[in-house]
Amino acid sequence: AIAPVMLGTLTLPWTFVALGLAVPLTTAIAWSRLRRIDAQAWVPSHELELLRAIDIFAPLRGPALEILARQLEEVDVPAGHTFIREGDPGDRFYAIVDGQVLVATGGTEIARLGAGEYVGEIALLKDVPRQATVTAVTPTRLLALDREPFLEAVTGSRRAAEVAHS
């Protein structure tokens, strides 16, 4: 945009020199601000790795996964604590980072899940009350994702939605 103005006031070689120096000079002037922004940037690498390993999220592309990873909330659940109750409304999806949980329906154990597995998706996907009660067997660390970001991510990808509904 400024090249025609510069050509009108400078010769061609000096216009090239001025334009060639503009980018490095601008970078040098803004360097400290750029370094500060870079230092503050947080990449949720552990969360991204966990989401990539979950079949519902595996079809999602990097940027969508990063957005989800930034919305995850870490939840620590002590052994014996119930964090999902059968019949309650579904509000969150939970990925298990560490520990073990017991999944029961009508008081009957149907599964024990551990690291890398997940719970809470059925109530969110089908918009029904929780289908099971989930209790931490051991101290358990979870990553929770609220209903809206979960549904947006899963239903925004046809492949992810197919995996989720299977």
C-alpha positions as CSV (number, residue, x, y, z in Angstrom):
1,A,0.0,0.0,0.0
2,I,2.9,2.4,0.7
3,A,5.1,1.3,-2.2
4,P,3.5,3.7,-4.7
5,V,4.0,6.6,-2.3
6,M,7.6,5.5,-1.6
7,L,8.3,5.2,-5.4
8,G,7.1,8.8,-5.8
9,T,9.6,10.1,-3.2
10,L,12.5,7.6,-3.4
11,T,14.3,5.9,-6.3
12,L,13.5,2.3,-7.0
13,P,16.6,0.8,-5.2
14,W,15.9,2.9,-2.0
15,T,12.2,1.9,-2.1
16,F,13.3,-1.8,-2.1
17,V,15.7,-1.1,0.8
18,A,13.0,0.8,2.8
19,L,10.4,-1.9,2.3
20,G,13.0,-4.7,3.0
21,L,13.9,-3.1,6.3
22,A,10.2,-2.5,7.4
23,V,9.5,-6.0,8.5
24,P,12.6,-6.6,10.5
25,L,12.3,-3.2,12.1
26,T,8.7,-3.7,13.0
27,T,9.6,-7.1,14.5
28,A,12.5,-5.6,16.5
29,I,10.2,-2.9,17.9
30,A,7.5,-5.3,18.9
31,W,9.9,-8.1,20.0
32,S,9.4,-7.7,23.8
33,R,5.6,-7.7,23.4
34,L,5.7,-10.8,21.1
35,R,7.9,-12.6,23.7
36,R,5.4,-11.7,26.5
37,I,2.5,-13.0,24.4
38,D,4.4,-16.2,23.6
39,A,5.3,-16.7,27.3
40,Q,1.6,-16.4,28.3
41,A,0.4,-18.8,25.7
42,W,-0.7,-22.0,27.3
43,V,-0.9,-25.2,25.2
44,P,-3.0,-27.8,27.0
45,S,-0.8,-30.7,25.7
46,H,-1.8,-33.3,28.4
47,E,-5.5,-32.6,27.8
48,L,-5.1,-32.7,24.0
49,E,-3.4,-36.1,24.3
50,L,-6.2,-37.4,26.5
51,L,-8.9,-36.1,24.1
52,R,-7.2,-37.6,21.1
53,A,-7.3,-41.0,22.8
54,I,-11.1,-40.9,23.3
55,D,-13.0,-42.4,20.3
56,I,-15.7,-39.7,20.3
57,F,-13.2,-36.9,19.9
58,A,-10.6,-38.8,17.7
59,P,-12.2,-37.6,14.4
60,L,-12.0,-33.9,15.4
61,R,-9.2,-31.7,13.9
62,G,-6.5,-30.1,16.0
63,P,-8.0,-26.6,16.4
64,A,-11.4,-28.0,17.6
65,L,-9.6,-30.3,20.0
66,E,-7.5,-27.4,21.4
67,I,-10.7,-25.4,22.0
68,L,-12.2,-28.3,23.9
69,A,-9.0,-28.9,25.8
70,R,-9.0,-25.3,27.0
71,Q,-12.6,-25.8,28.3
72,L,-11.9,-28.9,30.4
73,E,-12.1,-28.5,34.2
74,E,-10.1,-30.8,36.4
75,V,-12.2,-32.6,39.1
76,D,-10.8,-34.6,41.9
77,V,-13.2,-37.2,43.4
78,P,-12.4,-39.0,46.6
79,A,-12.8,-42.7,46.9
80,G,-16.5,-43.7,47.6
81,H,-17.9,-40.4,46.3
82,T,-20.7,-40.6,43.7
83,F,-20.4,-37.9,41.1
84,I,-23.2,-39.0,38.7
85,R,-26.5,-40.2,39.9
86,E,-29.0,-42.3,37.9
87,G,-32.0,-40.2,37.0
88,D,-30.3,-36.8,37.4
89,P,-30.1,-34.4,34.4
90,G,-26.9,-34.7,32.4
91,D,-24.8,-31.6,32.6
92,R,-21.2,-32.8,32.0
93,F,-19.0,-35.3,30.2
94,Y,-16.2,-36.8,32.3
95,A,-12.9,-38.3,31.0
96,I,-11.0,-40.4,33.6
97,V,-7.4,-39.3,34.0
98,D,-6.4,-41.4,37.0
99,G,-8.3,-43.8,39.3
100,Q,-11.1,-46.2,38.8
101,V,-14.9,-45.7,38.8
102,L,-17.8,-48.1,39.3
103,V,-20.8,-47.7,36.9
104,A,-24.1,-49.1,38.3
105,T,-27.7,-49.2,37.0
106,G,-30.5,-50.0,39.4
107,G,-27.9,-50.9,42.1
108,T,-26.2,-53.5,39.8
109,E,-22.6,-53.0,38.8
110,I,-22.3,-52.9,35.0
111,A,-18.7,-51.7,34.5
112,R,-15.5,-50.6,36.1
113,L,-13.7,-47.9,34.2
114,G,-10.2,-46.4,34.5
115,A,-7.8,-44.0,32.9
116,G,-8.5,-43.1,29.3
117,E,-12.2,-44.1,29.5
118,Y,-15.2,-41.8,30.0
119,V,-18.7,-41.4,31.4
120,G,-21.7,-39.1,31.0
121,E,-22.0,-38.9,27.3
122,I,-25.4,-40.8,26.9
123,A,-27.4,-38.2,28.9
124,L,-25.9,-35.4,26.9
125,L,-26.2,-37.0,23.4
126,K,-29.8,-38.3,23.9
127,D,-31.0,-35.5,26.1
128,V,-32.2,-38.0,28.7
129,P,-31.7,-38.3,32.5
130,R,-28.5,-40.0,33.6
131,Q,-28.7,-43.7,32.8
132,A,-26.4,-44.9,35.6
133,T,-24.7,-44.0,38.9
134,V,-21.0,-43.5,38.8
135,T,-18.9,-43.7,42.0
136,A,-15.1,-43.4,42.4
137,V,-13.7,-46.7,43.7
138,T,-10.2,-45.1,44.2
139,P,-9.2,-41.4,44.5
140,T,-10.0,-40.3,40.9
141,R,-9.0,-37.4,38.8
142,L,-11.4,-36.4,36.0
143,L,-11.5,-33.9,33.3
144,A,-15.0,-32.5,33.0
145,L,-16.5,-30.8,29.9
146,D,-19.8,-29.0,30.1
147,R,-22.8,-30.0,28.1
148,E,-22.7,-27.2,25.4
149,P,-19.1,-27.5,24.3
150,F,-19.4,-31.3,24.3
151,L,-22.5,-31.3,22.1
152,E,-21.1,-28.6,19.8
153,A,-17.9,-30.5,19.3
154,V,-19.5,-33.9,18.8
155,T,-22.5,-32.9,16.7
156,G,-20.3,-30.4,14.7
157,S,-18.4,-33.3,13.2
158,R,-20.3,-36.0,11.3
159,R,-17.7,-38.7,12.1
160,A,-17.6,-37.8,15.8
161,A,-21.4,-37.9,16.0
162,E,-21.5,-41.3,14.3
163,V,-18.9,-42.7,16.9
164,A,-20.8,-41.1,19.7
165,H,-24.2,-42.6,18.7
166,S,-22.8,-46.1,18.3
